[in-house]
Amino acid sequence: MSLNLQTIRDKVEFFESSSLEQLETDIQKKIEQNEAMMLGVHHVQHHAHTRSENGRSIYTAVVHFRAVPAP
């Protein structure tokens, strides 16, 4: 067994939800988790899609996290 002690510099996470409120909650939880790993939000991209079959909206987001520069 070996341990890899390299720091994470970039991380991209994808989110999907049927409500905008739940999407925001999921993203906020992940932001708090990534802050513990010294990663901050670099960019957020979000979309709303309407399904043609049932007319329901699906909300998606891509969040790019980057390493927080040392002071």
Backbone torsions as a table, in degrees:
resi	resn	phi	psi	omega
1	MET	NA	136.4	179.2
2	SER	-129.8	149.2	178.2
3	LEU	-105.6	136.0	176.3
4	ASN	-105.9	116.3	-175.3
5	LEU	-104.4	23.6	177.2
6	GLN	-73.2	147.0	178.5
7	THR	-82.2	150.4	175.9
8	ILE	-86.0	125.1	-178.9
9	ARG	-100.3	-36.1	-179.5
10	ASP	-137.4	145.2	179.3
11	LYS	-151.7	133.0	178.8
12	VAL	-119.0	130.2	179.8
13	GLU	-126.5	146.9	-177.1
14	PHE	-115.7	141.1	-178.1
15	PHE	-132.2	148.6	176.5
16	GLU	-146.9	140.1	-179.9
17	SER	-156.2	160.5	177.7
18	SER	-90.7	-7.1	176.2
19	SER	-135.2	146.2	-179.4
20	LEU	-65.4	-37.1	-180.0
21	GLU	-63.3	-42.5	179.4
22	GLN	-67.4	-38.0	177.3
23	LEU	-61.2	-45.3	178.4
24	GLU	-62.0	-40.1	178.7
25	THR	-64.2	-45.1	179.9
26	ASP	-62.2	-43.0	180.0
27	ILE	-66.2	-41.8	-179.9
28	GLN	-62.5	-40.8	177.4
29	LYS	-61.2	-42.0	-178.7
30	LYS	-70.2	-34.3	176.1
31	ILE	-61.0	-45.0	179.4
32	GLU	-62.6	-41.0	178.2
33	GLN	-64.3	-42.3	-177.2
34	ASN	-74.5	-26.2	175.0
35	GLU	-63.4	-32.3	176.9
36	ALA	-66.1	-23.4	177.7
37	MET	-98.4	15.7	178.5
38	MET	62.4	38.6	175.8
39	LEU	-116.6	132.4	177.8
40	GLY	-114.5	162.8	-179.9
41	VAL	-73.5	126.8	176.9
42	HIS	-100.4	-41.6	-176.4
43	HIS	-155.8	142.4	175.7
44	VAL	-127.9	133.0	175.7
45	GLN	-128.6	130.8	-177.2
46	HIS	-135.2	154.3	-178.5
47	HIS	-142.5	155.3	172.0
48	ALA	-121.6	128.0	-179.6
49	HIS	-119.0	141.4	175.1
50	THR	-109.7	123.9	179.1
51	ARG	-74.8	133.2	-178.3
52	SER	-73.8	-26.1	-178.0
53	GLU	-66.7	-45.2	-173.9
54	ASN	-125.5	-2.6	178.0
55	GLY	75.4	6.8	179.3
56	ARG	-82.9	149.2	179.3
57	SER	-91.4	143.9	173.6
58	ILE	-121.3	129.9	-179.5
59	TYR	-107.0	130.4	179.9
60	THR	-127.7	156.7	177.3
61	ALA	-150.6	148.4	172.7
62	VAL	-121.6	126.2	-179.2
63	VAL	-119.4	124.0	178.4
64	HIS	-100.4	118.7	177.6
65	PHE	-102.1	143.3	177.0
66	ARG	-131.6	154.0	179.2
67	ALA	-61.6	136.7	177.7
68	VAL	-78.6	126.8	-179.7
69	PRO	-62.0	141.3	178.3
70	ALA	-71.0	142.4	-179.2
71	PRO	-69.8	NA	NA
